[in-house]
């Protein structure tokens, strides 16, 4: 008992002396969000598709923590980690918690460096157009119910804009994926471990560059810690991802202005001459955008191109996407509308699909970081070659977002 008392006293004493030193370390900030939506999709399915549910409940939830400290020499050091909570699997019935972003950063009057699993310079500096609901028709889409169906010639598009090509035994465009992504984020190396440098912001101008040694299927990260080096010359894998981007934000005659552009490229590990079954070319994407705001009104225009790394073997040429948006914000109230057009150009004669979507929506912030949101999207997907594949859709979303 005496030894236990002495040990307890010693531990308490060490804790008291250690407390001031710990207080000089990184201070921890905890946060997160919950997004819950009711979604109804009326989709003109082809005859071969079978039935699909029209109404469903969706959610997206995350918790994150950031530790940061600014040293006496002016260097800011931080670590950021995000965990998705209750992530839905491919069958919408598998739930697990997954790590999203995890990286360290260092910043000072010389700029900033990110190291780890974080978006690259293209996405972090990308100028977005206003939207009806940023979770539905924003730069990165989090809620959408559009289906691509097995059996029609549009099934193989997979979810361009959200993930990379999902290849298979039938080639780069085989298979079907439910939930065709309809966004315009330039995030081809989204979950890849990378290094990113940002210049200081000078007179509203900032530039950035990112590098990743390996990218799997365009988006997946290779965990290279204690498990040896990742394999090389893998079919469908990309390497040496480079991204460069620049952005300017300023004001002229009372009008807020933003201009931005970004470019990225990743090389195939295994060329088509080496029987690569997924990609046939290096993947390249770029975007240019402009936005303006005046009083409660804002507008923006975005143009994006992406060859998805399958030029040639898949008879695919490129994706071209236009986005235009308008919005009105007055205190807690928001109203907006957007138009998106994505044209997928193929070298073959079996398909040349085009996606159009009009979205109107609004929201009300009923508390700090808390809002109700609603949007209606009208759209069409046209093959432009085989009329039997064409279809229209109407999507209605009602939801809430709570940030903490």
C-alpha positions as CSV (number, residue, x, y, z in Angstrom):
1,X,0.0,0.0,0.0
2,X,2.9,2.3,0.9
3,X,4.5,1.6,-2.5
4,X,1.3,2.2,-4.3
5,X,0.9,5.5,-2.5
6,X,4.4,6.6,-3.4
7,X,3.9,5.6,-7.0
8,X,0.6,7.4,-7.2
9,X,2.2,10.5,-5.7
10,X,5.1,10.4,-8.1
11,X,2.8,10.0,-11.1
12,X,0.7,13.0,-9.9
13,X,3.9,15.0,-9.5
14,X,5.1,14.2,-13.0
15,X,1.7,15.2,-14.4
16,X,1.9,18.5,-12.6
17,X,5.3,19.3,-14.0
18,X,4.4,18.0,-17.5
19,X,1.2,20.1,-17.8
20,X,2.9,23.4,-18.7
21,X,5.1,21.7,-21.4
22,X,2.0,20.0,-22.9
23,X,0.2,23.3,-22.9
24,X,2.9,24.6,-25.2
25,X,2.3,21.8,-27.7
26,X,-0.5,21.4,-30.2
27,X,-3.9,22.6,-29.2
28,X,-6.7,20.3,-30.2
29,X,-9.8,21.4,-32.1
30,X,-12.7,18.9,-32.5
31,X,-15.4,19.3,-35.2
32,X,-17.6,17.5,-37.6
33,X,-21.0,17.5,-39.4
34,X,-24.1,15.5,-40.1
35,X,-26.0,15.8,-43.4
36,X,-29.3,14.0,-43.6
37,X,-31.5,14.0,-46.7
38,X,-34.7,12.6,-48.1
39,X,-34.3,11.9,-51.8
40,X,-36.9,11.1,-54.4
41,X,-35.8,10.2,-58.0
42,X,-38.1,9.8,-60.9
43,X,-36.0,8.2,-63.6
44,X,-37.1,6.9,-67.0
45,X,-35.4,3.6,-66.8
46,X,-34.9,1.5,-70.0
47,X,-36.9,-1.7,-70.3
48,X,-33.9,-3.9,-69.4
49,X,-33.2,-2.1,-66.2
50,X,-35.7,-3.6,-63.8
51,X,-37.3,-1.6,-60.9
52,X,-35.5,1.0,-58.8
53,X,-36.7,2.6,-55.6
54,X,-37.9,6.1,-56.0
55,X,-37.7,7.3,-52.4
56,X,-34.9,6.8,-49.9
57,X,-33.1,8.4,-46.9
58,X,-29.4,9.3,-47.2
59,X,-26.8,10.6,-44.8
60,X,-23.2,11.8,-44.7
61,X,-21.5,12.2,-41.4
62,X,-18.0,13.0,-40.3
63,X,-15.9,13.9,-37.3
64,X,-12.5,15.5,-37.5
65,X,-9.9,16.9,-35.2
66,X,-7.0,19.3,-35.8
67,X,-4.0,19.9,-33.6
68,X,-2.1,23.1,-34.3
69,X,0.6,25.3,-32.7
70,X,2.5,28.3,-33.8
71,X,6.1,28.2,-32.6
72,X,8.2,31.2,-31.4
73,X,10.0,31.2,-34.8
74,X,6.7,31.8,-36.6
75,X,6.3,28.3,-38.0
76,X,2.8,26.9,-37.7
77,X,2.6,23.1,-37.4
78,X,-0.6,21.1,-37.6
79,X,-2.1,17.7,-38.0
80,X,-5.7,17.1,-39.4
81,X,-7.6,13.8,-39.4
82,X,-11.2,13.0,-40.7
83,X,-13.3,9.9,-40.1
84,X,-16.5,9.2,-42.0
85,X,-19.1,7.8,-39.7
86,X,-21.5,5.1,-40.8
87,X,-20.2,5.0,-44.4
88,X,-22.7,3.3,-46.8
89,X,-21.2,0.5,-48.8
90,X,-21.8,-0.3,-52.5
91,X,-25.0,-2.1,-51.7
92,X,-26.3,0.6,-49.4
93,X,-26.4,-1.9,-46.6
94,X,-22.8,-2.1,-45.5
95,X,-21.9,0.4,-42.7
96,X,-18.5,1.1,-41.3
97,X,-16.3,3.9,-40.2
98,X,-13.5,4.9,-42.6
99,X,-10.6,7.3,-42.5
100,X,-11.1,10.1,-45.0
101,X,-8.3,12.7,-44.9
102,X,-5.2,12.5,-42.7
103,X,-2.3,14.9,-43.2
104,X,0.2,17.2,-41.5
105,X,0.8,20.8,-42.6
106,X,3.5,23.4,-42.1
107,X,3.0,27.1,-42.8
108,X,4.7,30.5,-42.4
109,X,5.3,33.7,-44.4
110,X,6.9,31.5,-47.0
111,X,3.7,29.6,-47.8
112,X,2.2,26.3,-46.8
113,X,3.1,22.6,-47.3
114,X,0.6,19.7,-46.9
115,X,1.9,16.2,-46.5
116,X,-0.4,13.2,-46.5
117,X,-3.9,12.2,-47.7
118,X,-5.5,15.5,-48.7
119,X,-6.9,17.0,-51.8
120,X,-4.4,18.4,-54.3
121,X,-3.8,22.0,-55.5
122,X,-6.4,21.7,-58.3
123,X,-9.3,21.1,-56.0
124,X,-8.2,23.3,-53.1
125,X,-7.8,26.3,-55.4
126,X,-10.7,25.6,-57.7
127,X,-13.3,28.3,-58.2
128,X,-16.9,27.0,-57.8
129,X,-20.1,28.3,-59.4
130,X,-23.0,29.2,-57.1
131,X,-25.5,26.4,-56.5
132,X,-29.0,25.6,-55.3
133,X,-27.7,23.3,-52.6
134,X,-23.9,22.8,-52.6
135,X,-24.4,19.2,-51.4
136,X,-26.5,18.3,-54.5
137,X,-25.2,20.5,-57.4
138,X,-22.0,22.0,-55.9
139,X,-18.4,21.6,-56.8
140,X,-18.4,18.1,-55.3
141,X,-21.7,16.2,-55.2
142,X,-22.6,14.3,-52.0
143,X,-26.2,13.4,-52.7
144,X,-27.6,12.1,-56.0
145,X,-30.0,9.3,-57.1
146,X,-29.3,9.0,-60.8
147,X,-28.8,5.4,-62.0
148,X,-26.8,3.9,-64.8
149,X,-28.3,0.5,-65.8
150,X,-26.8,-2.7,-67.0
151,X,-27.9,-3.6,-70.5
152,X,-27.9,-0.2,-72.1
153,X,-25.0,1.5,-73.8
154,X,-24.8,4.2,-71.2
155,X,-24.1,1.8,-68.3
156,X,-20.3,1.8,-68.8
157,X,-19.9,5.5,-68.2
158,X,-19.5,4.7,-64.4
159,X,-19.4,7.6,-62.0
160,X,-17.2,10.1,-63.9
161,X,-16.7,13.2,-61.8
162,X,-16.7,11.4,-58.5
163,X,-14.4,8.4,-59.0
164,X,-12.1,7.1,-61.6
165,X,-12.8,4.5,-64.3
166,X,-14.1,1.2,-62.9
167,X,-12.6,-1.2,-65.3
168,X,-13.3,-4.9,-65.7
169,X,-12.8,-8.0,-67.9
170,X,-14.8,-6.4,-70.6
171,X,-12.6,-3.4,-70.9
172,X,-12.4,0.2,-69.6
173,X,-16.1,0.8,-70.1
174,X,-17.7,-2.4,-68.9
175,X,-20.1,-2.9,-66.1
176,X,-22.7,-0.6,-64.5
177,X,-22.5,1.7,-61.5
178,X,-25.5,3.0,-59.6
179,X,-25.2,6.7,-58.8
180,X,-23.7,8.4,-61.8
181,X,-21.7,11.3,-60.4
182,X,-22.7,14.7,-61.7
183,X,-20.1,17.2,-60.3
184,X,-17.1,19.0,-61.7
185,X,-14.4,18.7,-59.0
186,X,-10.9,18.4,-60.3
187,X,-9.8,15.8,-57.8
188,X,-8.2,13.0,-59.8
189,X,-5.9,12.2,-56.9
190,X,-8.4,12.8,-54.1
191,X,-7.3,10.0,-51.6
192,X,-3.7,9.7,-52.7
193,X,-0.8,10.5,-50.3
194,X,0.8,13.5,-51.8
195,X,2.9,16.6,-51.1
196,X,1.4,20.0,-51.9
197,X,2.9,23.5,-51.7
198,X,1.0,26.7,-51.7
199,X,2.6,30.1,-52.2
200,X,1.6,33.0,-49.8
201,X,-1.4,35.0,-50.9
202,X,-0.1,38.2,-52.5
203,X,-2.5,40.9,-53.6
204,X,-5.2,38.2,-53.9
205,X,-3.1,35.8,-56.0
206,X,-2.1,32.3,-54.8
207,X,-0.6,29.3,-56.6
208,X,0.0,25.7,-55.7
209,X,1.6,22.5,-56.9
210,X,1.0,18.8,-55.9
211,X,2.9,15.6,-56.4
212,X,2.0,12.0,-55.7
213,X,4.3,9.0,-56.7
214,X,1.4,6.5,-57.1
215,X,-2.3,6.7,-57.8
216,X,-4.4,3.5,-58.0
217,X,-7.4,3.7,-60.4
218,X,-7.2,7.4,-60.3
219,X,-8.3,7.9,-56.6
220,X,-7.2,5.2,-54.2
221,X,-4.2,5.6,-52.0
222,X,-1.4,3.2,-51.5
223,X,-0.6,2.7,-47.8
224,X,3.2,2.5,-47.8
225,X,4.3,2.4,-44.2
226,X,5.6,-0.9,-42.8
227,X,4.4,-3.2,-45.6
228,X,7.2,-2.7,-48.1
229,X,6.9,-0.7,-51.3
230,X,3.8,-0.9,-53.5
231,X,4.0,-2.9,-56.7
232,X,4.9,-1.1,-59.9
233,X,3.8,-1.6,-63.6
234,X,0.2,-2.5,-62.5
235,X,-2.6,-2.5,-65.1
236,X,-5.0,0.3,-64.5
237,X,-2.7,2.2,-62.0
238,X,-1.3,5.6,-62.5
239,X,1.9,7.2,-61.2
240,X,3.7,10.5,-61.0
241,X,0.7,12.7,-60.5
242,X,1.4,16.4,-60.9
243,X,-1.1,19.2,-60.3
244,X,-0.6,22.9,-60.7
245,X,-3.3,25.6,-60.0
246,X,-3.6,29.3,-59.5
247,X,-6.3,31.6,-58.2
248,X,-7.0,35.3,-57.7
249,X,-9.6,36.8,-55.5
250,X,-10.2,40.6,-55.4
251,X,-12.6,43.4,-55.8
252,X,-13.3,46.0,-58.4
253,X,-15.9,48.9,-58.2
254,X,-17.6,47.0,-55.3
255,X,-17.8,43.7,-57.2
256,X,-16.1,40.7,-55.8
257,X,-14.2,38.7,-58.4
258,X,-12.5,35.3,-58.5
259,X,-10.6,33.7,-61.3
260,X,-8.9,30.3,-61.2
261,X,-7.4,27.5,-63.3
262,X,-5.9,24.1,-62.7
263,X,-4.1,21.3,-64.6
264,X,-3.2,17.8,-63.6
265,X,-1.6,14.7,-65.2
266,X,-0.8,11.2,-64.1
267,X,1.1,8.6,-66.1
268,X,0.1,5.0,-66.7
269,X,2.3,2.6,-64.9
270,X,1.7,0.0,-67.6
271,X,1.2,1.2,-71.2
272,X,-1.4,-0.2,-73.5
273,X,1.5,-2.0,-75.3
274,X,2.0,-3.9,-72.1
275,X,-1.7,-5.1,-72.3
276,X,-3.1,-2.6,-69.8
277,X,-6.8,-3.6,-69.7
278,X,-8.1,-0.4,-68.1
279,X,-6.2,2.7,-69.2
280,X,-4.7,3.3,-72.6
281,X,-3.3,6.8,-72.1
282,X,-2.0,9.1,-69.4
283,X,-4.8,10.8,-67.5
284,X,-5.1,14.6,-68.0
285,X,-7.6,17.1,-66.7
286,X,-7.8,20.8,-66.5
287,X,-10.3,23.6,-65.6
288,X,-10.8,27.3,-65.8
289,X,-13.4,29.3,-63.9
290,X,-14.6,32.8,-63.0
291,X,-17.1,34.0,-60.3
292,X,-18.4,37.4,-59.3
293,X,-20.5,38.7,-56.4
294,X,-22.4,42.0,-55.8
295,X,-24.4,42.8,-52.7
296,X,-26.5,39.6,-52.1
297,X,-26.1,38.3,-55.6
298,X,-23.4,36.0,-57.1
299,X,-22.7,34.2,-60.3
300,X,-20.0,31.9,-61.7
301,X,-19.0,29.9,-64.9
302,X,-16.8,26.8,-64.9
303,X,-15.3,24.8,-67.8
304,X,-13.6,21.4,-67.3
305,X,-11.9,18.7,-69.5
306,X,-10.9,15.2,-68.5
307,X,-9.8,12.3,-70.7
308,X,-10.0,9.9,-67.7
309,X,-6.9,8.1,-68.9
310,X,-8.7,5.9,-71.4
311,X,-8.1,7.6,-74.7
312,X,-7.8,5.1,-77.5
313,X,-8.5,1.6,-76.2
314,X,-12.0,2.4,-74.9
315,X,-12.8,4.5,-78.0
316,X,-13.1,7.4,-75.6
317,X,-12.0,10.9,-76.4
318,X,-12.7,13.2,-73.5
319,X,-15.3,14.7,-71.2
320,X,-16.2,18.4,-71.5
321,X,-18.3,19.9,-68.7
322,X,-19.8,23.4,-68.4
323,X,-21.4,24.7,-65.2
324,X,-23.2,28.0,-64.7
325,X,-24.7,29.2,-61.4
326,X,-26.6,32.1,-59.9
327,X,-27.4,32.7,-56.2
328,X,-29.0,35.1,-53.8
329,X,-28.0,35.2,-50.1
330,X,-29.6,37.5,-47.5
331,X,-28.8,36.8,-43.9
332,X,-29.9,33.3,-43.1
333,X,-31.7,32.8,-46.4
334,X,-30.2,31.3,-49.6
335,X,-31.6,30.7,-53.0
336,X,-29.7,29.5,-56.1
337,X,-29.8,27.8,-59.4
338,X,-27.3,26.0,-61.6
339,X,-27.0,24.4,-65.1
340,X,-24.5,21.6,-65.8
341,X,-23.7,20.1,-69.2
342,X,-21.3,17.2,-69.6
343,X,-20.5,15.9,-73.0
344,X,-18.7,12.5,-73.3
345,X,-17.1,12.2,-76.8
346,X,-16.3,8.7,-78.1
347,X,-14.5,7.7,-81.3
348,X,-16.8,4.8,-81.9
349,X,-20.4,4.9,-83.2
350,X,-22.2,3.1,-80.3
351,X,-22.5,6.1,-78.0
352,X,-21.9,9.8,-77.6
353,X,-23.7,10.6,-74.4
354,X,-24.6,14.1,-73.0
355,X,-25.8,14.9,-69.5
356,X,-27.8,18.0,-68.8
357,X,-29.1,19.1,-65.4
358,X,-31.0,22.1,-64.2
359,X,-31.1,22.6,-60.4
360,X,-33.0,25.1,-58.3
361,X,-32.9,25.2,-54.5
362,X,-32.7,27.1,-51.3
363,X,-31.9,27.0,-47.6
364,X,-32.4,28.6,-44.3
365,X,-29.8,28.8,-41.5
366,X,-31.7,28.3,-38.3
367,X,-28.6,28.4,-36.1
368,X,-24.8,28.7,-36.3
369,X,-23.7,26.0,-38.7
370,X,-27.2,24.6,-38.9
371,X,-29.4,24.8,-42.0
372,X,-32.5,23.3,-43.7
373,X,-32.0,22.7,-47.5
374,X,-34.1,21.7,-50.4
375,X,-33.6,21.4,-54.2
376,X,-35.3,20.1,-57.3
377,X,-33.1,18.9,-60.3
378,X,-34.4,18.3,-63.8
379,X,-32.2,16.5,-66.3
380,X,-31.6,14.3,-69.2
381,X,-29.1,11.8,-70.4
382,X,-29.0,11.5,-74.2
383,X,-26.9,9.0,-76.2
384,X,-27.0,11.1,-79.4
385,X,-26.5,7.8,-81.3
386,X,-29.1,5.4,-80.0
387,X,-32.4,7.1,-79.1
388,X,-33.5,4.0,-77.1
389,X,-30.9,4.8,-74.5
390,X,-32.2,8.4,-73.8
391,X,-34.0,9.2,-70.6
392,X,-35.1,12.1,-68.4
393,X,-35.1,12.4,-64.6
394,X,-36.5,14.6,-61.9
395,X,-34.9,14.6,-58.4
396,X,-36.2,16.2,-55.3
397,X,-34.1,16.5,-52.1
398,X,-35.0,17.8,-48.7
399,X,-32.4,17.8,-45.9
400,X,-30.6,19.4,-43.1
401,X,-26.9,20.0,-42.3
402,X,-25.6,20.4,-38.8
403,X,-21.9,21.4,-38.3
404,X,-20.2,21.4,-34.9
